[in-house]
């Protein structure tokens, strides 16, 4: 079973031994650098609006996920 990274309960130092290949997190680092450069551009006036849109999109996705979990729980209770 693969370890899940990113939760607060994960002890990263002990989990680093479970990484399957070298440079496992390099793809994520590239993504972070790209996002950082997008929002640090002083010539862009719409950084706040882009950020707010992404936050709203994330909020919508999380709301849908929670609704699906609640529906799933109701369906399991009925059976």
DAQUI-V873002 format. One record per helix or strand of 3 or more residues. SS is the DSSP state (hx for helix, st for strand). FROM is the first residue (numbers start at 1). TO is the last residue. Records with the same first field share a line. If there is no record, write none. Layout:
# DAQUI-V873002
SS = FROM-TO / FROM-TO
This chain:
# DAQUI-V873002
hx = 12-18 / 26-40 / 47-78
